Amino acid sequence: MGAQQAMNARHGDDPQMTDEQRRLMRLVLEGRSRKEIAAHLNLSIITVRTYLSVLYGLFRVSTRPELIVRCIKEERVLDSNAR
């Protein structure tokens, strides 16, 4: 995710999720741990943690359960063509 997208998220805009964020979010919705997500996406656990922090900002939440609820509520990620 670029710096501008991160800035937009902090300022309350609703930027589109990237394909990478969508993949990561699908794994979160499956209940996978950071370690499992890292292995699946060939990333470090620290990178996964950073990406999750960015998603928390996009969805304006502070915990994983809140992220899951908001994602489902907004129907984000559920459809690959969705925002």
N, C-alpha and C positions, 0 to 999 in steps of 0.2 A: 504494500500500500504506500502510495506516495505521500509526501509531506502535506501537499495541498488537500488531499482527501482527509487526512488526519485532522487538519485545521478545520475543514468544513464540519467534521463530526463534532468537534469541540464547540463549534458555534451554532449547533442546532440544525444545520442543513440535513437533508436526507439523501446522501450520495448513494449511488448503486453499489452493491457488494460486488467485489471482484470474483472471478471464478475460483480463485484460490481460497478466498474467504468462505465462499459457498461450500467448497469441498470440506474445509475444516469444520464448518458449522454442521454439516451433515454427520460428521463423525461425533461431534459433541451431542447431537440429537440421538445418536445410537448409544450414547452412554459411555463412550470410550474415554479413557484417562489421557492425560497429557502425554504420558510415555507411549501409549498405544497410538495416539494420533501422530506423534513424532516418528515412530517406526513406520507407520502406514504412508506418511507423506515424505519420508526421507529427510526430515528436518531435525534440528536439535530440540530438546525439551525447552530450552530457553527461548528459541524462536517461536515455538508453539505458544508459550506463555505470553510473549510479546504480541503475537497475532490475536490471542484471546483478549488481551487488554485493549487492543484497537477495536475489536468487536464490541466489547463492553461500552466503549465510547460511542460507537455508531448507534447502539441500541439504548444508550443512556441508562445503563444498569451497572451494578457493582459486583454481582455474583453470578456464578454459572447457572443456578436454577432460574434466576431472573432473566438471564439471557435466553434460556430455553423457552420460558413462558412467553417472552416478548416476541421471539422469533416465530413461534407457533401462532400467536395471536395476530401478528402482522402478516402471516402466511409467507414469510420470506424463506428462501431456500427450498421450500417444498416442491416448487416447480422450477426446473432448470431455466425456463424462459422468464421466470418472475424476476422482479427487481432484486 
